[in-house]
Amino acid sequence: MPALTAPTVPPPSLDNPAGGAFGLIFTTLPALLRLTCGLVGAAVALSVRTSPVEPAVLWPGVAVLTGWSLFYGVRALRHGINRVLAVGDVVVTVAACLLIPQMVAPEVLPGEGSWIAVLASTTVINAQATAPARWSVPGGLLVTAAYVAGTQAAGNVTEARAHAATLLVQTAVTALVTVVMRRRIGRADLAFAEHQRLTRESLVARAAREAERQQNRDLHDTVLGTLTMVGLGAVAGPSVAFRDRCATDLRTLVALTDSGPTPGDGPVSLDGRLRTVVDRLPQLRVHMDLAPCAVPAGVADAITESAYAALSNVDRHAPGARAVLRLTRDAMTVVVEVVDDGPGFDPATVPPHRYGLRESIHGRIAAVGGRADVRSAPGAGTRIRLEWPGVG
């Protein structure tokens, strides 16, 4: 019988699930974008080498850009994108933009379709998506300035203006979208964390309430029942059975104060447990018809104590009555029935504050996923049926 304690370790919870998903997406996409741009850009850059492209600058430049793209992509996919990686990407791109006159053929520069224009756009977008705005926006402006300087040095002022406008729009739009998404995701994570906190508190409170109800059931079925028998005059003098019952009640009180580990929940013999119930009520005439059955220990405890509560009611309210304790099972359900030929009662007239039926029987069996059915009528005896649908 467990003591009134609440779980000390809360159930595991996720930390910032929305933020984690955001980080995963905005790490994977920039990494793949940088890899694709770097490899495709290298192939395009080497395919057009007309004057004034200088092979002595182009080949090392393409090698550095390709190596950086590979390093960036692999590092980002394995460890994420940190500030050093984001700054390094801006620095490499700025250097490439300043070398436009030596690395990009004039005929492919106009129209914003050159590989260097794609490189610059990729860098400003990745920067906004992976770094805080206070770092990413200046980085985007720096790449834009370097691209303007490089294209003007190559003698194409129109391209400098056109793609500079594109880079500025890309910087502004991507930064704005990223800021809005981060704020929304932050709010979602805060709401999720609050939901997790409330859920944990609800579970702890429910566990505490269930432990309290369990103790109330145990007290009702033992100590309070014994006191009721004494108050009703059922014990007229010295009685061995009464002494044994008091000893059992004392063990119950001691168990309620025990905060040690609870027993395991392996399968136990339910029919064996039910026989001990009859032993606890030696003054009651009970016929037993118990089929062999094994159930988890927690379920056996609940069914056994519910059956004990039912038989205690017979002993308390129908002295001299005969009772039958029956256990049957099929492929899906365990059924325990307590039947007596006592005076019976009208279940609808039982006050709601009475603990016997509500908690000692219905509440206890419901706690392990079962159900109880109580049928009685004045002059017709009582039948209590306990069902646990856990046998497969």
C-alpha positions, 0 to 999 in steps of 0.5 A: 500500500503506497504512501502519500507521495508524489513523483519527484522526477517529472516526465521527459519533455522536449526543449524548444521543438519549434526552435530546433526545427527552425535551426535544422531547416536553416542549417541544412538549406544554407549548407546545400545551397552553398555546396550547389552554388560552389560546385556549379559556379566553379564549373561555369567560371572555368568554362568561360575564360576569355580576356580579360580573365586572368587564369593565374587568378581564376584557377586559384580563386575557383579552387579556394571557392570550391574548397570553401564551399565543401568545408562550409557544407560539411561543417554546417551539416555536421555541427551547424553554422556558427558565427565564424562560419557565417563571417568566413562566408561573407569574407570569401564572397567579398574577396571574389566580388572584388576580383570580378575583373580578373575572374568573370568574362565581360560577356557573361557579367550583364543580366545578373546571370553570372556565377559571381552574381549567384554567389553574392545572392547566395551569401546574403541570403545565407547570412540572414538565415543563419546569423542575428540581424545585427551581424547579417545585415551589415554582412549583406551590405558589405557583399553588396558594396564589394559587388558594386566595386567589382563590377564597376572596376570591370566597366559595367556600371549598369550591372553594378546598379541592377544587381546591387538593387537585387542584393539589397532587396534580398538582404532586407526581405530575408532579414525581415522574414527571418526575424519574424519567424524567429519571434513567432517560433520563440513564442511557440516554444514559450507556449509549448514550455508553459504547456509542458509545465502545466502538464507536469503539474497536472500529473503530479497533482493527479498522482497525489490525489490518486495516492490520497484516494488509495489511502482513503480506500485502505482506511475505509476497508480496514480501520474504519470498517472495524470501528463501524463493527464495534459501533454497531455492536457486532463484537460483543466480547473477546473474539479471536477473529476480531483480534486478528482483524485488528492486527491486519488493520495495524499492518495496514496503518504501518504500510501506509507510512512506508515510503520504501520501494513498491513491489514489482508488477510481474504476474501473480496468482489472482486466485491465490490472492482471493483466497487470502481475502476469505481468510481475512473474514473467517466469520463469513460463510463464503463459497469459492469458485476460483479458476487459475489466473495470473495478472499483474501485481497491481491489478491483483491488488486492486481486484483483491481489495475490491473483492474484500470491500464487497465481502466486508459489506456483506459481513457488516450489513448482512450478518448471517448471509451466505456469499459466493466468490467466483473467478472466471476468465476467457481470452480477453477478460478477467471476471470476479463476482461477489454474490450474497443472499442478504437483504439487498439494497437500492444502489440509487439511494446510496448517498454520494459521500459514502466511500464504500461503493464509490471508491473502495470498489468502483474507484479502485478497479477503475484505477487499473483500467477495469470496471465494476457493476453493482446490482442489488434490490431490496430482498433480492441480495447483491451481485458485484461484478468486477471486470478487467479487460487485460488478458490477451 
